[in-house]
Amino acid sequence: MKEGGGPKFCRTSHEILTSRMETGCADRGLAFIALSRARNIPSVFVQTAHRSWVQDLQKRKEQARPVVGHILVEVYINGEWHLIDPTGGFLMLGYDKTNPSISGRLYVFSKSLEVWDTGIRNIEENNETMINLFSGFEDANFDQ
């Protein structure tokens, strides 16, 4: 798939795969999930926020810079849940699906079958959701 411009968080996996163009990690995650499910691999869309962005937001108590998050995918293989980064193309080792903190760098704030299940329909709604959620968040939660 080629990287391209365009709206984020608003295309279906079919639209992404047939266009052969992705706009970022959300598109890559949705495409990966579609292909995984086609192979009968249960998959979950995982939305995260970067710790540095959350800390910056809390210090300033307002949106200090663009929202920074990342999309990952949980896959169920051989009786275990694993975490994949479809953008980076790697398996994240030592994953504990019950811990919302990933390596102290990312914080899981949503898991769904796909992004639209969360009610988010575009990048603006995603950003607003993250700002509202993390404005009162305690950074100590990253160290769980």
C-alpha positions as CSV (number, residue, x, y, z in Angstrom):
1,M,0.0,0.0,0.0
2,K,1.1,3.5,-0.7
3,E,1.0,6.4,1.7
4,G,-1.3,9.2,0.7
5,G,-3.2,12.1,1.9
6,G,-6.9,12.4,2.6
7,P,-9.3,12.2,5.5
8,K,-8.4,9.9,8.4
9,F,-10.7,7.7,10.4
10,C,-13.5,7.8,7.8
11,R,-12.9,5.0,5.3
12,T,-13.9,1.3,5.4
13,S,-11.4,-1.5,5.1
14,H,-12.8,-2.2,1.7
15,E,-12.2,1.4,0.6
16,I,-8.6,1.2,2.0
17,L,-7.7,-2.1,0.4
18,T,-9.3,-1.3,-3.1
19,S,-7.6,2.1,-3.2
20,R,-4.2,0.6,-2.3
21,M,-3.6,3.8,-0.4
22,E,-3.4,4.5,3.3
23,T,-3.5,7.8,5.2
24,G,-1.9,6.5,8.4
25,C,-1.9,4.0,11.2
26,A,-5.8,3.8,11.4
27,D,-6.0,2.8,7.8
28,R,-3.2,0.3,8.2
29,G,-4.9,-1.1,11.3
30,L,-8.2,-1.5,9.6
31,A,-6.6,-3.2,6.5
32,F,-4.6,-5.6,8.7
33,I,-7.8,-6.5,10.7
34,A,-9.7,-7.2,7.5
35,L,-7.0,-9.4,6.1
36,S,-6.6,-11.2,9.5
37,R,-10.3,-11.9,9.8
38,A,-10.3,-13.2,6.2
39,R,-7.9,-15.8,7.5
40,N,-10.2,-16.5,10.5
41,I,-7.9,-14.8,13.0
42,P,-9.9,-12.9,15.6
43,S,-8.7,-9.3,15.7
44,V,-9.3,-6.1,17.7
45,F,-8.7,-2.5,16.8
46,V,-6.7,-0.9,19.6
47,Q,-6.4,2.9,20.0
48,T,-3.6,4.4,22.1
49,A,-2.3,7.8,23.2
50,H,1.4,8.6,23.5
51,R,2.5,9.4,27.0
52,S,4.5,12.5,26.0
53,W,1.3,14.0,24.4
54,V,-0.7,13.2,27.5
55,Q,1.9,14.8,29.8
56,D,2.0,17.9,27.6
57,L,-1.7,18.2,27.6
58,Q,-1.9,18.0,31.4
59,K,0.8,20.5,32.0
60,R,-0.9,23.1,29.8
61,K,-4.5,22.1,30.6
62,E,-5.3,22.7,27.0
63,Q,-4.4,21.2,23.6
64,A,-0.8,22.3,23.4
65,R,0.1,20.4,20.2
66,P,-1.6,18.1,17.8
67,V,-3.0,14.9,19.3
68,V,-0.5,12.0,19.2
69,G,-1.6,8.4,19.3
70,H,-1.2,5.2,17.5
71,I,-3.3,2.3,16.3
72,L,-2.4,-1.3,17.1
73,V,-4.1,-4.6,16.6
74,E,-4.7,-7.5,19.0
75,V,-4.8,-10.9,17.3
76,Y,-5.8,-14.2,18.9
77,I,-3.5,-17.0,17.8
78,N,-2.9,-20.4,19.3
79,G,-5.0,-19.6,22.4
80,E,-3.3,-16.3,23.2
81,W,-3.8,-12.6,22.5
82,H,-0.8,-10.9,20.8
83,L,-0.3,-7.2,20.0
84,I,0.8,-6.2,16.4
85,D,1.9,-2.9,15.1
86,P,0.7,-3.0,11.5
87,T,2.5,0.3,10.7
88,G,5.9,-0.8,12.0
89,G,5.3,-4.4,10.9
90,F,6.2,-6.1,14.2
91,L,4.9,-8.1,17.1
92,M,5.1,-6.4,20.4
93,L,6.5,-8.9,22.9
94,G,5.5,-9.3,26.5
95,Y,1.9,-8.0,25.9
96,D,-0.5,-8.1,28.8
97,K,-4.0,-7.3,27.4
98,T,-5.3,-6.4,30.9
99,N,-2.7,-3.6,31.3
100,P,-3.6,-0.4,29.5
101,S,0.0,0.8,29.6
102,I,2.2,-0.5,26.8
103,S,5.9,-0.2,27.6
104,G,5.2,3.0,29.5
105,R,5.0,4.8,26.2
106,L,1.5,4.2,25.1
107,Y,-1.9,4.1,26.9
108,V,-4.8,2.1,25.5
109,F,-8.0,4.0,25.7
110,S,-10.2,2.0,23.3
111,K,-10.6,-1.5,21.9
112,S,-13.3,-2.2,19.3
113,L,-14.0,-4.3,16.3
114,E,-13.3,-1.2,14.2
115,V,-12.9,2.5,14.7
116,W,-16.6,3.3,13.9
117,D,-17.7,1.2,16.8
118,T,-16.3,3.9,19.1
119,G,-18.6,6.5,17.5
120,I,-15.6,8.3,16.0
121,R,-16.2,9.2,12.3
122,N,-13.3,11.4,11.5
123,I,-10.0,12.8,12.8
124,E,-11.6,15.8,14.4
125,E,-13.9,13.5,16.5
126,N,-10.9,11.3,17.4
127,N,-8.9,14.3,18.6
128,E,-11.8,15.7,20.6
129,T,-12.3,12.3,22.3
130,M,-8.7,12.0,23.2
131,I,-8.5,15.6,24.6
132,N,-11.6,15.1,26.7
133,L,-10.4,11.7,28.0
134,F,-6.9,12.6,28.8
135,S,-7.4,16.2,30.2
136,G,-7.9,14.8,33.7
137,F,-5.8,11.7,33.4
138,E,-3.2,10.9,36.0
139,D,0.2,10.1,34.4
140,A,0.9,7.6,37.2
141,N,-1.5,5.2,35.3
142,F,1.3,4.7,32.7
143,D,3.4,2.9,35.3
144,Q,1.0,0.1,36.1
